[in-house]
Amino acid sequence: MRIVILDGHALNPGDLSWDSFRALGDVDLYEETPPDKVVERAENADAIIINKIVIDRELLSALPSLRYIGITATGYNIVDLEALRERKVALTNVPAYSTDGVAQAVFAFILSFAERTAEYDSLVKSGKWSESGSFSLPVLPVSEISGKTLGIIGMGTIGMRVASIASAFGMNVIYSTRTPKSEAEALGYRSVSTDDLFRLSDYVSLHCPLTKDTENIVNERTLSLMKRDAVLINTARGALVDEKALYDALNEKRIKGSGMDVMRNEPPEASSPLFSLPSVTITPHIAWSAKETRARLLNEAMLNLKAFSEGRERNRIV
């Protein structure tokens, strides 16, 4: 089997090994592949491994040998599914690999807003504590998260993990989701409407997929429902949030803050108005990037391809 890894750097910048893939066939590895080089590099491939490479109908027609596409991610909107079905090309993804990493990122944001760690660090290093003559300098208000309400939109694997950590901190958990979650109710998490979730939550965390129904689920109207001291956290997909509406709500201090690991355009324009607001903390889509998380992803992607080579289905989308 000829395997072509088209954008390996996204998953493995050099601290992991591709040897498990090499055990399955002849591997051609490319760190990155521009769109105009995809056909040239993959035209004789039986299997391609991609992360962000877009595979549309036209490109697929130029890859006659292709039998398998493995996405080293959970989302698969970069591939034309109908064209794959017509060509009988298999597609797999890797669900739930980033659960621990994303849940950890959510609480990094929550705790940074509650404790104001970065702000206090800056204050201390600027000499303010040394000049104060006091053993303590509580000039910025901090808050306990125990007793606060965390609202989770999307109660899948990651949402459930976030809820369990919230419970350990003594937070109250409410959620909204497309389908009932009996296991969530059994653990004491309360299902509410999306509007009620925005109204009742001290922290809102997004964990739903991006669909036509969820795009801009955070908008001018839903932001207007939030408490003035509430915080919005998005570690899911940037397009879940209307960034103009979020900027206005933050700039006008209608909500307290926002923690974002994703944005609508990635990379974003350097002129994004959100960058000017001290009430926003933004990380560059890194919640999935811990070495442990990526090692899990690489191994799962290899197991998907191994199963395909042995005639078995594993994480098959098509």
Rosetta blueprint (number, residue, H / E / L):
1 M L
2 R E
3 I E
4 V E
5 I E
6 L L
7 D L
8 G H
9 H H
10 A H
11 L L
12 N L
13 P L
14 G L
15 D L
16 L L
17 S L
18 W L
19 D H
20 S H
21 F H
22 R H
23 A L
24 L L
25 G L
26 D E
27 V E
28 D E
29 L E
30 Y L
31 E L
32 E L
33 T L
34 P L
35 P H
36 D H
37 K H
38 V H
39 V H
40 E H
41 R H
42 A H
43 E L
44 N L
45 A L
46 D L
47 A E
48 I E
49 I E
50 I E
51 N L
52 K L
53 I L
54 V L
55 I E
56 D L
57 R H
58 E H
59 L H
60 L H
61 S H
62 A L
63 L L
64 P L
65 S L
66 L L
67 R L
68 Y E
69 I E
70 G E
71 I E
72 T L
73 A L
74 T L
75 G L
76 Y L
77 N L
78 I L
79 V E
80 D L
81 L H
82 E H
83 A H
84 L H
85 R H
86 E H
87 R H
88 K L
89 V L
90 A E
91 L E
92 T E
93 N L
94 V L
95 P L
96 A L
97 Y L
98 S L
99 T H
100 D H
101 G H
102 V H
103 A H
104 Q H
105 A H
106 V H
107 F H
108 A H
109 F H
110 I H
111 L H
112 S H
113 F H
114 A H
115 E H
116 R L
117 T H
118 A H
119 E H
120 Y H
121 D H
122 S H
123 L H
124 V H
125 K H
126 S L
127 G L
128 K H
129 W H
130 S H
131 E H
132 S H
133 G L
134 S L
135 F L
136 S L
137 L L
138 P L
139 V L
140 L L
141 P L
142 V L
143 S L
144 E L
145 I L
146 S L
147 G L
148 K L
149 T E
150 L E
151 G E
152 I E
153 I E
154 G L
155 M L
156 G L
157 T H
158 I H
159 G H
160 M H
161 R H
162 V H
163 A H
164 S H
165 I H
166 A H
167 S H
168 A H
169 F L
170 G L
171 M L
172 N E
173 V E
174 I E
175 Y E
176 S E
177 T L
178 R L
179 T L
180 P L
181 K L
182 S H
183 E H
184 A H
185 E H
186 A H
187 L L
188 G L
189 Y L
190 R E
191 S E
192 V L
193 S L
194 T H
195 D H
196 D H
197 L H
198 F H
199 R H
200 L H
201 S L
202 D L
203 Y E
204 V E
205 S E
206 L E
207 H L
208 C L
209 P L
210 L L
211 T L
212 K L
213 D L
214 T L
215 E L
216 N L
217 I L
218 V E
219 N L
220 E H
221 R H
222 T H
223 L H
224 S H
225 L H
226 M L
227 K L
228 R L
229 D L
230 A L
231 V E
232 L E
233 I E
234 N E
235 T L
236 A L
237 R L
238 G H
239 A H
240 L H
241 V E
242 D L
243 E H
244 K H
245 A H
246 L H
247 Y H
248 D H
249 A H
250 L H
251 N H
252 E L
253 K L
254 R L
255 I L
256 K L
257 G E
258 S E
259 G E
260 M E
261 D L
262 V L
263 M L
264 R L
265 N L
266 E L
267 P L
268 P L
269 E L
270 A L
271 S L
272 S L
273 P H
274 L H
275 F H
276 S H
277 L L
278 P L
279 S L
280 V E
281 T E
282 I E
283 T L
284 P L
285 H L
286 I L
287 A L
288 W L
289 S L
290 A L
291 K H
292 E H
293 T H
294 R H
295 A H
296 R H
297 L H
298 L H
299 N H
300 E H
301 A H
302 M H
303 L H
304 N H
305 L H
306 K H
307 A H
308 F H
309 S H
310 E L
311 G L
312 R L
313 E L
314 R L
315 N L
316 R E
317 I L
318 V L
